[in-house]
Amino acid sequence: MNLFAEALAWLFSPERLEGQYALPVLLGQHLFYTVVSVVIAAVIAVPAGWLIGHTGRGREVAVAISGAARAVPSFGLMVLLVLLLGVLRVPQAATITFVLLAIPSLLAGAYTGLEAIDRRVIDAARATGMTEWQIFWKVEVPLGLPLLVGGLRAATLQVIATVTIAAYVNLGGLGWPIIQGIPLRRFDQVLGGAILVAVLALIADMLLALAQRAAVPAGIRVASRGSRTPRAARRAASAESPSASEDSAATAPSSASPT
Amino acid sequence: MFTARKSRLALIGGIGLAASLVLAGCASSNPLDTPTEDGGESAGSDTIVIGSQAYYSNEIIAEIYAQALENADFTVEREFNIGQRDAYIPDLESGAIDLFPEYTGNLLEFYDDSADVTSPEDVYTALQDALPDGLTALDYAEASDQDTYTVTKEFAAANKLTSIADLASLSEKATIGGAPEFEQRPYGPAGAKELYGVDLAFSATGDTTLESLLAGEIQVADIYSADPAFETEDIVALEDPENLILASNVVPIASSDVADEIADVINAVSAALGADDLVALGVQSTVDEKSPEEIATQWLTDNDLL
């Protein structure tokens, strides 16, 4: 029996539903840390990103900070925070790590979403007499939403993959079979855990891809359907017609989402 | 246009050359292969190559072997800090390393995880059978570096605990912390329940097991018996009268080619390496921050082996 078959046998063994480390328990822990971390990160990053996108100020700083934050190794940061905060505050240490991991993608999604909007759309809104708040809520936020959901998608995926290390500091999650299996040299268990994390990530990615599509405002969807063929899109781009700008706002998520 | 094409050709040629070099490299040596003769030959037949794990306590023992052999006019080469078992066992089996300080129980687990022996003598006998041809286990020492059921002295006094069996009398269910794999070991919580009737919850405290015990997050901790914490902190390992825990005494593993030559010197070291020595040696390393060389020289001198 090859390792993959053994891993599947491990996954579907009835023992996986028993005890302290039953798979449903681990899945619940994994989702809990993912959701909590992404929500906290969104509360911090989305308003900040919108502010940057709306005012156009502070962009360089945000790019520099979020770029640098992406380079921070999560595992090292988590262990460092556990040491700094002490063994009684391990959940907080891990959550901070995952929040810091999720912020760059969300921040980028929030401000690029607003930045990608054609300035003439905003000028038109202003010319019709909208207040700044109305411009923000009725024009910028809806038009920037697909890119924001794209950022959310990237952040969620990274956090799901990284919550695996929570098991190293005794917080469980789907990383547990991996962290425990390596010293025991039970590679069916290690692979089984890895498969679970991958499947969970794929499901989450699929759901968020659907959400990303649903987030495109109805007006843009109609406009972009008109210029779906490459030739029409090219012609629209070279002519820089208003429909091209809407088109770019609608299709930008797939190309600009920082996965 | 012409120059662009030329440079593209040059680029393709360069990539092709690089690829062929890489492929040639692959063909002549597979990096995953076990290194064989290289280490053995360069060291010469009279040189004893001593290895050690990337673990300070293990390195001190290796240094003690090295100085004892040098004192007996052997030429020694030190290959210390090799890493974990998976990394160095191939070198040991191939003869690239001649001598390695090991631990009876942990090494037996590596070769045969179905063995159900736990006492020092039984584990040593089982290990001798389990070792592949070409490796010889010399005499094991009284010193050991094995799992323990450890509590704080305060907790032990308050609950009158001396042995693992006494944990059964606790009014509340205690939690034992340890490395993740401890949960699955035969001497883990399930084993304690079977042998002593002690019901323990498990917490995978991993690298922070000692801190978790001192912070009161867990009541019992699996701390290795050679940990300097036994001298620096107020903790005590519970006795194990029924031999629940797999004994893991220090044992020199030698290539069979050189085992006879070095047996007298190394066995004398093992005979002198007492139960409490590893903790004391560890304290000199972690607290006094002495080098392995100093610690080894001092210990050998104290035991009249130098």
Contacts between the chains, C-beta under 8 A, distances in Angstrom:
chain1	res1	chain2	res2	distance
A	20	B	201	7.7
A	20	B	202	6.6
A	21	B	183	7.7
A	79	B	207	7.9
A	82	B	208	6.7
A	86	B	211	7.4
A	86	B	215	7.1
A	87	B	205	7.4
A	87	B	208	4.7
A	87	B	211	4.5
A	87	B	212	4.8
A	87	B	215	5.3
A	87	B	217	6.0
A	88	B	215	5.6
A	88	B	217	6.3
A	90	B	208	7.8
A	167	B	180	7.2
A	167	B	204	7.3
A	168	B	206	6.4
A	169	B	206	6.9
A	169	B	208	7.4
A	170	B	203	6.1
A	170	B	204	4.7
A	170	B	205	5.5
A	170	B	206	6.2
A	170	B	208	7.8
A	176	B	180	7.2
A	176	B	204	7.7
A	179	B	180	5.2
A	179	B	204	7.8
A	180	B	180	4.0
A	180	B	181	5.6
A	180	B	183	6.9
A	180	B	184	6.8
A	180	B	204	7.4
A	183	B	179	6.8
A	183	B	180	7.0
A	183	B	181	4.2
A	184	B	181	4.8
A	184	B	184	5.8
A	185	B	113	8.0
